[in-house]
Every structure is written in structure tokens, then in C-alpha cells.
Amino acid sequence: MKATKFFCSFLLVSVLALAAHAQDAVVIDTGNFVRGTIQGTDFVTVSIKDDNSGDVQIFKAQDIKEFLWNGVTFVSKPFVINKKTDYRFFKLVESGTVNLYSMGGVLTNEKPKRKRVRFIPSVGIGIGTGGFGSGIGVGGGVTFGGGRRDDDDQGRPERRSLYYIDKKGSPEMLEITPDVDNSKMAMEYIKSSLLEKFVDDNSISARVKEMDKFDIKSIQALIKDYNSVHPQ
């Protein structure tokens, strides 16, 4: 009897795991999507192996709405660079009236052999009119390792994810990546950016004003609390 229960539990977990894995999809627009297995993204394009045909298709950020990868949503967002509008994929960390996004990190279905293989941003791009340091800092033309030997990566620091915030009804996206050194200028910038988004909530604004340092966990907690009392 115990063996039967164990087998049923194992089977249920296996089915749920397979179902979760099969949830990868590229959403071109409402009601129009491709299901399959996401192969990877460089934040400009995304590749997916179609469940039906078995073919690998590549989509540009400017041509689709979003994609779902292992239960995580990556949305296509516009930004302006050199007076031209372009698009990138941003990972949706918190969603609601205020949204928190991230970009960066190693994103691939392949298990890395060594930790030294990572994304190498090659140029900087501006996001809207906001962002610490005039909105500069999102990697464009991101590649998987750049074709270099593993030995070439020894001693290189890990690339940090960059974080962005926007609010429903406002097209402006602000970078709020915490400064590793907790510099006063960076902390003041993050504080003013959060207060701008939380202006209609006195309680959460008061919490922000009392904070001297910010990390991504504290920022995420503030956004989560705000969204819980200010539904879309």
C-alpha cells in the first residue's frame, strides 16, 4: 500500500514537472502564440523549439509581446536610443500597478560546465529618460561567452543583473539597480525613484524615506506591498 502511494506521488510529481516544462511559449500577440521549449535569449531575440514541427524559431523583441520560460515571464519593452525606438526583453520580477524588471545573468537551457561562461554586454544603451547615470547601463549585443576559451574568463567578476521599475499609466522606465558600494548618490537616486512611484501611498512612502540603504530584496518587498493595496 505504501509502495503504491509512493509510486502515485512520484508519478504526480513527474507529470507536474513535465507540465511545467511544457509551459514555455512565445506570445506574439493576444491569442497568437507558439508553444515549445525556449532555447535561450540574448534579450534582443529569443529562440524556441516548436512542439509541433520540432523546428527552432527565432523571434525579435520588437515583433512579439512576451515569452514564458520555465514559469517566468519576459516582456518586450521599448526604449529610446539615439532618438530611435528599439526593444529589449526584460524579466518580470514583480507585476502589478508598479512593475519590477531585471536584465542580465546567464539564461540558457544548457547546464554550464563552468561558472566562467557568462554573458558579456558589449555596448551601453539608454532606457527612457530615467536611470542612474542618465539611464546608461543595459547591455546590448549580449553574447554567450563570446567564443573565448574558459581560461580567458578566469578572474573576471560576475555580471550583475540590472533592475528597472515602471508604473501603470506612465511610459517611463527607471533603472534602480542597487549600488554594490551603497554610495550616497546611488541610494538617494533609488529613494527618489521609489517615492515618485509610491507618491499616492503615504505609508509606504514614509518607509522609503526612513531607509538609508536599498538592496533588491528590500525594493522588491516595497513593490509587493504597494501592489497588494493598489491593485491594477
Stockholm file with secondary structure:
# STOCKHOLM 1.0

chainA/1-232         MKATKFFCSFLLVSVLALAAHAQDAVVIDTGNFVRGTIQGTDFVTVSIKDDNSGDVQIFKAQDIKEFLWNGVTFVSKPFVINKKTDYRFFKLVESGTVNLYSMGGVLTNEKPKRKRVRFIPSVGIGIGTGGFGSGIGVGGGVTFGGGRRDDDDQGRPERRSLYYIDKKGSPEMLEITPDVDNSKMAMEYIKSSLLEKFVDDNSISARVKEMDKFDIKSIQALIKDYNSVHPQ
#=GR chainA/1-232 SS CHHHHHHHHHHHHHHHHHHHHTTCEEEEETTEEEEEEEEEECSSEEEEEETTTCCEEEEEGGGCSEEEETTEEEEEEEEEETTEEEEEEEEEEECSSEEEEEECSCCBSSCCSSTTCCEECCEEEECTTCSTTTTEEEEESCEEGGGCCGGGGTTCCCCCCEEEEEETTCCCCEECCCCTTCCHHHHHHHHHHHHHHTTTCHHHHHHHHHCSCCCHHHHHHHHHHHHHHSCC
#=GC SS_cons         CHHHHHHHHHHHHHHHHHHHHTTCEEEEETTEEEEEEEEEECSSEEEEEETTTCCEEEEEGGGCSEEEETTEEEEEEEEEETTEEEEEEEEEEECSSEEEEEECSCCBSSCCSSTTCCEECCEEEECTTCSTTTTEEEEESCEEGGGCCGGGGTTCCCCCCEEEEEETTCCCCEECCCCTTCCHHHHHHHHHHHHHHTTTCHHHHHHHHHCSCCCHHHHHHHHHHHHHHSCC
//
